[in-house]
C-alpha cells in the first residue's frame, strides 16, 4: 500500500486555512472590541508579521520536497 506525499500537503493546507480563519477572527475582535492604543496596534502588527514569517519559512521548506513521491507502508 502506497500513500502519495501530496495527501499530507493537502492536510497541512487545511490546517493553514483553519489557522488563518482563526487569525482573522482574532484580528477582527481586536480591532472591533479592543481599545485603539499603541499596545494594541503593535501587538496586532507583531501577530500579522509573525504569521507572514511562519508562512514564508513554511513555503521555503515545502518547496524543496518532491510531492510526487510515495510512502510505502508494507
LOKEBA-760579 format. One line per field, with one value per atom (N, C-alpha, C): atom name; x, y, z. Coordinates in Angstrom, 3 decimals, decimal comma. Layout:
BEGIN
a c(CA_...)
c1 c(X_...)
c2 c(Y_...)
c3 c(Z_...)
END
This chain:
BEGIN
a c(N_CA_C_N_CA_C_N_CA_C_N_CA_C_N_CA_C_N_CA_C_N_CA_C_N_CA_C_N_CA_C_N_CA_C_N_CA_C_N_CA_C_N_CA_C_N_CA_C_N_CA_C_N_CA_C_N_CA_C_N_CA_C_N_CA_C_N_CA_C_N_CA_C_N_CA_C_N_CA_C_N_CA_C_N_CA_C_N_CA_C_N_CA_C_N_CA_C_N_CA_C_N_CA_C_N_CA_C_N_CA_C_N_CA_C_N_CA_C_N_CA_C_N_CA_C_N_CA_C_N_CA_C_N_CA_C_N_CA_C_N_CA_C_N_CA_C_N_CA_C_N_CA_C_N_CA_C_N_CA_C_N_CA_C_N_CA_C_N_CA_C_N_CA_C_N_CA_C_N_CA_C_N_CA_C_N_CA_C_N_CA_C_N_CA_C_N_CA_C_N_CA_C_N_CA_C_N_CA_C_N_CA_C_N_CA_C_N_CA_C_N_CA_C_N_CA_C_N_CA_C_N_CA_C_N_CA_C_N_CA_C_N_CA_C_N_CA_C_N_CA_C_N_CA_C_N_CA_C)
c1 c(0,843_0,000_0,890_0,595_1,411_0,524_1,059_0,359_1,205_0,623_1,404_1,610_2,739_3,071_2,123_1,542_0,692_-0,566_-0,926_-2,040_-1,713_-0,476_-0,051_-0,005_0,317_0,308_-1,111_-2,103_-3,490_-3,959_-3,553_-3,902_-3,254_-1,991_-1,298_-1,981_-2,374_-3,063_-4,404_-5,097_-6,350_-6,082_-5,014_-4,653_-4,293_-3,607_-3,245_-4,503_-5,458_-6,697_-7,462_-7,584_-8,291_-7,564_-6,239_-5,464_-5,636_-5,657_-5,842_-7,246_-8,242_-9,603_-9,641_-9,020_-8,962_-8,173_-7,112_-6,322_-7,140_-7,917_-8,777_-9,821_-10,416_-11,359_-10,669_-9,453_-8,698_-8,444_-7,966_-7,687_-8,970_-10,056_-11,338_-11,778_-11,672_-12,112_-11,216_-9,922_-9,025_-9,380_-9,638_-9,974_-11,353_-12,315_-13,704_-13,928_-13,392_-13,706_-12,548_-11,352_-10,204_-10,084_-9,400_-9,147_-8,008_-8,147_-7,159_-6,043_-5,020_-3,843_-2,596_-1,450_-0,217_0,082_-0,276_-0,027_-0,855_-2,109_-2,984_-2,511_-2,155_-1,690_-0,373_0,530_1,822_1,661_0,845_0,659_-0,037_-0,972_-1,611_-0,607_0,260_1,297_2,265_2,691_3,598_2,921_1,640_0,886_0,837_0,524_0,434_1,806_2,834_4,185_4,639_4,299_4,639_3,985_2,729_2,039_2,714_3,067_3,722_5,075_5,842_7,154_6,996_6,051_5,832_5,410_4,523_4,097_5,246_6,091_7,222_8,232_8,571_9,512_8,924_7,654_6,982_7,030_6,790_6,862_8,268_9,281_10,662_11,005_10,558_10,836_10,040_8,778_7,928_8,222_8,822_9,128_10,222_11,014_12,116_11,683_10,472_10,014_9,419_9,730_9,110_7,786_6,679_5,371_4,784_5,489_5,026_5,543_6,385_6,905_5,805_6,040_5,106_5,746_4,915_5,334_4,759_5,637_5,192_5,087_3,876_3,639_4,026_3,735_4,014_4,833)
c2 c(-1,179_0,000_1,245_2,158_3,365_4,599_5,588_6,856_7,953_8,738_9,840_10,966_11,624_12,691_13,880_14,130_15,311_15,216_14,045_13,916_14,675_14,545_15,265_16,774_17,171_18,593_19,158_18,412_18,863_18,953_18,017_18,060_19,289_19,543_20,715_22,006_22,072_23,262_23,472_22,393_22,526_23,134_22,695_23,281_24,752_25,109_26,509_27,359_26,860_27,611_27,818_26,779_26,903_27,891_27,827_28,755_30,194_30,418_31,773_32,301_31,437_31,861_32,304_31,513_31,909_33,202_33,379_34,608_35,814_35,652_36,754_37,104_36,093_36,353_37,108_36,700_37,350_38,818_39,090_40,476_41,297_40,702_41,410_41,792_40,859_41,159_42,188_42,159_43,168_44,545_44,625_45,920_46,388_45,484_45,860_46,164_45,333_45,451_45,931_46,003_46,454_47,963_48,465_49,907_50,198_51,276_51,621_52,444_51,743_52,415_51,780_52,269_51,810_50,339_49,868_48,473_47,536_47,861_47,038_47,018_48,159_48,242_47,486_47,650_46,965_45,452_44,992_43,548_42,946_43,668_43,192_43,135_44,141_44,159_42,988_42,732_41,617_40,292_40,165_38,957_38,707_39,726_39,590_39,306_40,004_39,761_38,346_37,874_36,509_35,478_35,695_34,781_34,793_35,968_36,072_35,365_35,540_34,893_33,375_32,890_31,443_30,868_31,554_31,073_31,095_32,100_32,186_31,066_30,852_29,780_28,427_28,251_27,009_26,773_27,809_27,682_27,326_27,946_27,661_26,191_25,633_24,230_23,296_23,625_22,732_22,779_23,850_23,961_22,979_22,512_21,607_20,144_19,840_18,453_18,035_16,830_16,261_15,628_16,271_15,839_14,690_14,231_13,099_11,757_11,800_10,568_9,832_8,562_7,731_7,246_7,021_6,382_4,979_3,996_2,593_2,069_1,629_1,159_-0,311_-1,113_-2,557_-3,056)
c3 c(0,000_0,000_0,000_-0,892_-1,022_-0,861_-0,167_0,033_-0,614_-1,516_-2,106_-1,089_-1,193_-0,247_-0,337_-1,514_-1,639_-0,783_-0,317_0,631_1,919_2,374_3,575_3,332_2,115_1,778_1,862_1,372_1,464_2,918_3,737_5,164_5,807_5,476_6,003_5,557_4,300_3,796_4,491_4,824_5,567_6,949_7,613_8,908_8,761_7,695_7,445_7,266_6,482_6,238_7,533_8,341_9,622_10,535_10,570_11,399_10,929_9,623_9,113_9,404_9,372_9,735_11,195_12,079_13,486_13,663_12,899_12,989_12,541_11,468_11,027_12,073_12,719_13,809_14,939_15,256_16,324_15,994_14,789_14,394_14,364_13,858_13,828_15,242_16,182_17,541_18,223_17,923_18,499_17,959_16,651_16,049_16,502_16,538_16,825_18,301_19,178_20,599_21,461_20,927_21,703_21,694_22,679_22,698_21,722_20,992_19,970_20,611_21,057_21,593_20,985_21,351_20,710_21,018_22,190_22,548_21,684_21,467_20,645_19,196_18,671_17,285_17,136_18,071_17,996_18,106_19,042_19,189_17,973_17,375_16,145_15,000_14,907_13,883_14,058_15,280_15,558_15,224_15,525_15,225_13,714_12,942_11,483_10,885_11,335_10,832_11,193_12,372_12,766_11,861_11,507_10,597_9,224_8,739_7,432_7,450_8,500_8,595_8,651_9,432_9,530_8,183_7,471_6,152_5,151_5,194_4,274_4,541_5,798_6,143_5,768_6,024_5,657_4,154_3,377_1,926_1,474_2,077_1,699_1,941_3,050_3,342_2,440_2,206_1,426_-0,066_-0,546_-1,968_-2,392_-1,468_-1,787_-1,870_-1,461_-1,398_-2,735_-3,160_-4,346_-3,913_-4,217_-3,727_-4,534_-5,559_-6,351_-5,819_-4,808_-4,205_-3,443_-3,197_-2,449_-1,168_-0,168_1,075_1,045_1,103_1,057_2,492_2,844_4,206_4,397_3,421_3,566_2,404)
END
